[in-house]
Amino acid sequence: MRHIRLSIILGAALTLTTACHNHEAHNHGEENHKDSHGEEIILSEKQAKAAGVMTETAAEGEMMTAIRVSGVLMAGQGDEQTVAATAAGIVRLAGAAMAEGAKIGQGQLIATVTAKGLQDGDPYARARADFEAAEKAYKRAAELAKDNIIAQKEYEQARRDYEAARSAYDAQAQHITQGGVGIMSPTGGYVKSLLVRNGDYVSVGQPIAVVTKQRRMMLRADVPVGHVREIGTVADARFRMAGSGTTRRVSEMNGRVTGRGCSVAEGTAYVPVTFEFDNIGDIVAGAYADVWLLTASQKSCISVPTAAIMESEGEKYVFVQTEHDAYMRRTVETGGTDGERTEITSGLAKGEKVVTRGANTIRLASASTAIPEHNHSH
């Protein structure tokens, strides 16, 4: 039998080991196995360790059945706050760092609003002038009331006018900055979205930004109506955010099912299933995700980690360790997947050692034409 030695390409292979981790569904069964290439790849134990090669012994076990659907990640209820303008005028964002996705602390300046140069004038200046005038009128009324020169009713009106003017002035003054009235974040977290641009005119109460804590996240899975009868059996889910190679499990992030739809969402052919969980890592609200809904039912089968399965020209295969330093490519057929493991319906027998990590390094070795042939005694 022909053999291949890895040593002259191991260095290059190690730099590419992580390039192949996004693979889809995979399967299993028992039969007489014959490698389509008839070649062993020789890799010493030292080289295998350096390449991060790991194996597991194929065995029959329980695997949860899963429904693969699409979904979207959302911020948890109560973890988002809309920040509104407290004054009318021209808005200026607080520097170049104030952008969507920026981290922000409680009480941190988001933007300033100024009405200087506008027709209606500066509301802060007006509030200050009104307050000072009301204060003078109140003090004068108080002196006159002592001598019974004015009626008690007039004194009370002067006091109410003064308190109203002071309240309006304080509301402006507590957030006044050199650039105008400051708009502060009511909570710490991240800027989810900016709803205005520099130079925009805003009125009182107009939304300026949305701040999210992102402590809790929600996942809405859109289930086709063909699977509606299985919704009641969904107990957990795995998901992989678009653009990410990491698959996460809801239950491992202190998560749970929070809702199962009982009707089709308007304008769609899907029924929603909703989960809530702690935001761990780089999960982003608004991102789409591949979702595997895990049902209560299980099946007994041989399965391997999904990342162990390679694919070339439509053919799926794994690498089997035939000896302590020898590996062989094995074509397999796959069944269902739960997002983490994939059923092998044909091509792999119980007791065989399957490469679960470092398979890409071995693939690069088998693909090289520069490796000399070597006889390996068995």
C-alpha positions as CSV (number, residue, x, y, z in Angstrom):
1,M,0.0,0.0,0.0
2,R,1.1,3.5,-0.8
3,H,1.8,5.8,2.2
4,I,2.2,9.6,2.6
5,R,4.5,11.4,5.0
6,L,3.4,14.7,6.5
7,S,6.6,16.2,7.9
8,I,7.6,18.5,5.1
9,I,4.2,20.3,5.1
10,L,3.3,20.2,8.7
11,G,4.4,23.8,9.3
12,A,2.2,25.1,6.5
13,A,-0.7,22.9,7.5
14,L,-0.7,24.2,11.0
15,T,-1.3,27.7,9.8
16,L,-4.4,26.6,8.0
17,T,-5.8,24.1,10.6
18,T,-8.6,26.4,11.6
19,A,-9.8,27.2,8.1
20,C,-12.3,24.4,7.8
21,H,-15.0,24.3,10.6
22,N,-18.2,25.2,8.8
23,H,-19.8,22.0,7.6
24,E,-23.4,20.9,7.4
25,A,-25.3,17.7,8.1
26,H,-23.5,14.3,8.4
27,N,-24.4,10.4,8.8
28,H,-23.5,6.7,9.7
29,G,-23.8,2.8,9.6
30,E,-21.8,-0.4,9.5
31,E,-20.3,-2.1,6.4
32,N,-17.0,-3.2,4.9
33,H,-15.0,0.0,4.5
34,K,-12.7,0.7,1.6
35,D,-10.9,4.1,1.3
36,S,-11.5,5.6,-2.1
37,H,-7.9,6.7,-2.4
38,G,-6.2,3.7,-0.8
39,E,-3.6,5.8,0.9
40,E,-2.5,6.2,4.5
41,I,-1.3,9.5,5.9
42,I,1.6,9.0,8.3
43,L,1.8,11.4,11.2
44,S,4.0,10.8,14.2
45,E,2.5,11.2,17.7
46,K,4.6,14.3,18.2
47,Q,3.4,15.8,14.9
48,A,-0.2,15.0,15.8
49,K,0.1,16.7,19.1
50,A,1.6,19.8,17.5
51,A,-1.2,19.8,15.0
52,G,-3.9,19.6,17.7
53,V,-5.2,16.2,16.3
54,M,-7.8,14.6,18.6
55,T,-9.9,11.5,18.1
56,E,-12.9,9.8,19.6
57,T,-14.0,6.2,19.4
58,A,-17.2,5.7,17.3
59,A,-20.0,4.3,19.5
60,E,-23.7,4.0,19.3
61,G,-25.5,6.5,21.6
62,E,-28.5,8.7,22.0
63,M,-28.8,11.9,19.9
64,M,-31.6,14.4,20.2
65,T,-33.6,14.9,17.0
66,A,-33.6,18.4,15.7
67,I,-35.5,20.7,13.3
68,R,-33.3,23.0,11.4
69,V,-34.8,26.5,10.9
70,S,-33.7,30.1,10.6
71,G,-34.0,32.7,13.3
72,V,-33.1,36.2,14.5
73,L,-31.4,37.4,17.7
74,M,-33.0,40.2,19.7
75,A,-32.3,42.2,22.8
76,G,-34.1,41.0,25.9
77,Q,-37.3,42.7,27.2
78,G,-36.5,45.7,29.3
79,D,-32.8,45.8,28.3
80,E,-33.3,48.6,25.7
81,Q,-34.0,52.2,26.4
82,T,-34.7,55.0,23.9
83,V,-33.0,58.3,24.7
84,A,-35.0,61.4,23.8
85,A,-34.1,65.0,23.4
86,T,-34.9,67.2,26.5
87,A,-34.6,70.4,24.5
88,A,-35.3,71.6,21.0
89,G,-32.4,72.7,18.7
90,I,-29.5,71.5,16.6
91,V,-28.0,68.2,17.8
92,R,-24.2,67.4,18.0
93,L,-23.1,63.9,18.8
94,A,-20.5,63.6,21.5
95,G,-17.4,63.0,19.4
96,A,-16.3,60.5,16.8
97,A,-16.4,57.7,19.3
98,M,-20.2,58.0,19.6
99,A,-21.2,55.5,17.0
100,E,-23.4,52.4,16.8
101,G,-21.9,49.6,18.8
102,A,-19.9,51.9,21.1
103,K,-19.7,51.0,24.7
104,I,-21.4,53.6,27.0
105,G,-21.6,54.2,30.7
106,Q,-24.6,55.4,32.8
107,G,-24.8,59.2,32.7
108,Q,-22.3,59.4,29.8
109,L,-22.9,62.2,27.3
110,I,-24.5,61.1,24.1
111,A,-25.1,64.4,22.4
112,T,-25.7,68.1,23.0
113,V,-28.6,70.2,21.7
114,T,-28.3,73.9,21.2
115,A,-30.8,76.6,19.9
116,K,-28.2,79.4,19.7
117,G,-28.7,81.3,16.4
118,L,-32.2,79.9,15.9
119,Q,-35.3,82.1,15.6
120,D,-36.8,81.0,18.9
121,G,-33.6,81.6,20.7
122,D,-31.8,79.5,23.3
123,P,-34.4,77.7,25.6
124,Y,-31.8,77.6,28.4
125,A,-31.2,81.3,28.3
126,R,-35.0,81.9,28.3
127,A,-35.5,79.5,31.2
128,R,-32.7,81.3,33.2
129,A,-34.2,84.7,32.4
130,D,-37.7,83.5,33.4
131,F,-36.4,82.1,36.6
132,E,-34.5,85.2,37.6
133,A,-37.5,87.4,36.9
134,A,-39.8,85.1,38.9
135,E,-37.4,85.0,41.8
136,K,-37.3,88.8,42.0
137,A,-41.1,89.0,41.8
138,Y,-41.5,86.4,44.5
139,K,-39.1,88.1,46.9
140,R,-40.8,91.4,46.4
141,A,-44.2,89.8,47.0
142,A,-42.9,88.2,50.2
143,E,-41.8,91.6,51.5
144,L,-45.1,93.3,50.6
145,A,-47.1,90.4,52.1
146,K,-45.4,91.0,55.5
147,D,-46.8,94.5,55.6
148,N,-50.1,93.4,54.2
149,I,-49.6,95.6,51.2
150,I,-50.7,92.9,48.8
151,A,-53.4,90.2,49.3
152,Q,-52.3,86.7,50.3
153,K,-53.7,85.4,46.9
154,E,-51.2,87.6,45.0
155,Y,-48.4,86.3,47.2
156,E,-49.3,82.7,46.6
157,Q,-49.5,83.3,42.8
158,A,-46.0,84.8,42.9
159,R,-44.7,81.8,44.8
160,R,-46.2,79.3,42.3
161,D,-44.8,81.2,39.4
162,Y,-41.3,81.2,41.0
163,E,-41.4,77.4,41.7
164,A,-42.5,76.6,38.2
165,A,-39.8,78.8,36.7
166,R,-37.2,77.2,39.0
167,S,-38.3,73.7,38.1
168,A,-38.0,74.6,34.3
169,Y,-34.6,76.2,34.8
170,D,-33.2,73.3,37.0
171,A,-34.3,70.8,34.3
172,Q,-32.2,72.7,31.8
173,A,-29.3,73.6,34.1
174,Q,-28.5,70.1,35.4
175,H,-27.6,69.0,31.9
176,I,-26.2,72.2,30.5
177,T,-22.7,71.9,28.9
178,Q,-20.5,74.3,27.0
179,G,-22.1,73.1,23.7
180,G,-25.7,73.3,24.9
181,V,-28.1,70.9,26.7
182,G,-26.5,67.6,27.3
183,I,-28.4,64.3,26.5
184,M,-27.1,61.6,28.9
185,S,-27.4,57.8,28.7
186,P,-29.8,56.6,31.4
187,T,-28.0,53.2,31.6
188,G,-24.7,51.6,30.8
189,G,-24.4,49.3,27.9
190,Y,-24.0,49.7,24.1
191,V,-25.3,52.2,21.5
192,K,-27.6,49.9,19.5
193,S,-28.7,52.7,17.1
194,L,-28.3,56.4,16.5
195,L,-31.5,58.0,15.2
196,V,-30.1,61.4,14.3
197,R,-27.0,62.9,12.6
198,N,-24.9,65.9,13.4
199,G,-26.7,69.1,12.4
200,D,-30.2,67.6,12.6
201,Y,-32.9,69.7,14.2
202,V,-34.7,67.9,17.1
203,S,-37.8,68.8,19.0
204,V,-38.4,68.0,22.7
205,G,-39.1,64.3,23.2
206,Q,-37.7,63.2,19.8
207,P,-35.7,59.9,20.0
208,I,-32.0,60.4,19.6
209,A,-30.5,56.9,20.3
210,V,-31.3,53.4,21.6
211,V,-29.1,52.0,24.3
212,T,-29.1,48.3,25.1
213,K,-27.7,46.5,28.2
214,Q,-27.6,43.2,26.3
215,R,-27.6,41.3,29.6
216,R,-30.3,39.0,28.3
217,M,-30.9,38.1,24.7
218,M,-33.8,36.6,22.8
219,L,-33.8,34.2,19.9
220,R,-36.9,33.9,17.7
221,A,-36.9,30.8,15.6
222,D,-39.2,30.8,12.6
223,V,-40.7,27.3,12.2
224,P,-42.3,26.2,8.9
225,V,-45.9,25.2,9.3
226,G,-45.0,21.7,8.2
227,H,-43.4,21.2,11.7
228,V,-46.1,22.8,13.7
229,R,-47.0,19.6,15.4
230,E,-43.5,19.2,16.8
231,I,-43.4,22.7,18.4
232,G,-44.8,21.4,21.6
233,T,-41.9,18.9,22.0
234,V,-39.1,21.6,21.6
235,A,-37.1,21.7,24.8
236,D,-33.9,23.4,23.8
237,A,-32.0,24.8,20.8
238,R,-28.6,25.3,19.4
239,F,-27.8,28.2,17.1
240,R,-25.0,29.7,15.1
241,M,-24.9,33.4,14.4
242,A,-24.4,34.4,10.8
243,G,-20.7,34.8,10.1
244,S,-19.7,32.9,13.2
245,G,-18.1,29.5,13.4
246,T,-19.3,28.9,17.0
247,T,-22.4,26.9,17.8
248,R,-24.1,27.7,21.1
249,R,-26.7,25.9,23.2
250,V,-29.5,27.9,24.8
251,S,-29.7,25.8,28.0
252,E,-25.9,26.2,28.6
253,M,-26.4,30.0,28.7
254,N,-29.1,29.9,31.5
255,G,-31.7,29.9,28.8
256,R,-35.2,28.6,28.4
257,V,-38.2,28.5,26.0
258,T,-40.4,31.6,26.6
259,G,-43.0,31.2,24.0
260,R,-44.4,28.8,21.4
261,G,-46.6,30.4,18.7
262,C,-50.0,28.9,18.1
263,S,-50.7,30.6,14.8
264,V,-48.8,31.7,11.7
265,A,-47.2,35.1,11.9
266,E,-49.0,37.6,9.7
267,G,-47.6,37.7,6.1
268,T,-45.5,34.6,6.6
269,A,-45.7,30.9,6.5
270,Y,-43.9,30.4,9.9
271,V,-44.8,29.9,13.5
272,P,-42.4,31.5,16.0
273,V,-40.7,29.8,18.9
274,T,-38.9,32.2,21.3
275,F,-36.0,31.6,23.7
276,E,-34.4,33.8,26.3
277,F,-30.8,33.4,27.5
278,D,-27.8,35.3,29.0
279,N,-25.7,37.1,26.5
280,I,-22.3,35.4,26.6
281,G,-19.6,36.4,24.2
282,D,-20.1,38.4,21.0
283,I,-23.8,37.8,20.3
284,V,-25.3,40.8,18.5
285,A,-28.9,41.8,18.6
286,G,-30.4,41.9,15.1
287,A,-28.1,39.2,13.6
288,Y,-29.6,36.2,11.8
289,A,-28.8,32.7,12.9
290,D,-29.1,29.1,11.9
291,V,-31.1,27.3,14.5
292,W,-31.5,23.7,15.5
293,L,-34.6,23.1,17.6
294,L,-34.0,20.2,19.9
295,T,-37.0,18.1,20.6
296,A,-37.7,15.8,23.5
297,S,-37.4,12.6,21.3
298,Q,-34.0,10.9,20.9
299,K,-32.6,8.3,18.5
300,S,-29.9,5.7,19.0
301,C,-27.2,6.1,16.3
302,I,-23.5,6.6,15.6
303,S,-22.7,10.3,15.5
304,V,-19.6,12.4,15.3
305,P,-18.9,16.1,15.9
306,T,-20.1,18.0,12.8
307,A,-16.7,19.7,12.5
308,A,-15.1,16.3,11.9
309,I,-16.9,15.9,8.6
310,M,-15.1,17.2,5.5
311,E,-16.6,17.6,2.1
312,S,-15.1,17.6,-1.4
313,E,-17.0,17.8,-4.7
314,G,-20.2,16.7,-3.0
315,E,-18.5,13.7,-1.2
316,K,-18.5,13.7,2.6
317,Y,-15.7,12.0,4.5
318,V,-13.9,11.7,7.8
319,F,-10.4,10.6,8.7
320,V,-10.0,7.4,10.7
321,Q,-6.9,6.6,12.8
322,T,-5.9,3.1,11.7
323,E,-2.7,3.0,13.8
324,H,-1.0,5.2,16.4
325,D,0.7,7.2,13.5
326,A,-1.5,6.4,10.5
327,Y,-4.8,7.9,9.2
328,M,-7.0,7.1,6.3
329,R,-9.7,9.0,4.5
330,R,-13.2,7.3,4.8
331,T,-16.2,8.3,2.7
332,V,-19.4,8.5,4.8
333,E,-23.1,9.2,4.4
334,T,-24.8,11.4,6.8
335,G,-28.2,11.7,8.4
336,G,-29.6,14.4,10.8
337,T,-27.7,16.9,12.8
338,D,-28.5,18.7,16.1
339,G,-26.1,21.5,15.2
340,E,-23.2,20.0,17.1
341,R,-23.1,16.3,16.2
342,T,-24.1,14.6,13.0
343,E,-25.5,11.1,12.5
344,I,-23.4,8.8,10.3
345,T,-25.6,6.3,8.4
346,S,-22.9,4.6,6.4
347,G,-19.1,4.3,6.2
348,L,-18.2,4.1,9.9
349,A,-18.3,1.2,12.3
350,K,-18.4,1.1,16.1
351,G,-15.0,1.0,17.7
352,E,-13.2,3.0,14.9
353,K,-11.2,6.1,16.0
354,V,-12.4,9.2,14.2
355,V,-10.4,12.4,14.0
356,T,-12.5,15.1,15.6
357,R,-9.9,18.0,15.6
358,G,-7.0,18.6,13.3
359,A,-8.7,16.9,10.3
360,N,-7.8,19.9,8.1
361,T,-4.1,19.3,8.7
362,I,-4.4,15.7,7.6
363,R,-6.4,16.8,4.6
364,L,-3.7,19.1,3.5
365,A,-1.1,16.3,3.9
366,S,-3.2,13.9,1.7
367,A,-3.7,16.6,-1.0
368,S,0.0,17.4,-1.3
369,T,1.9,16.0,-4.3
370,A,5.3,17.0,-3.0
371,I,5.3,14.3,-0.2
372,P,7.5,11.3,-0.9
373,E,6.0,7.8,-0.7
374,H,7.0,5.8,2.3
375,N,6.4,2.1,3.2
376,H,4.8,1.7,6.7
377,S,4.9,-1.8,8.1
378,H,1.7,-3.2,9.7
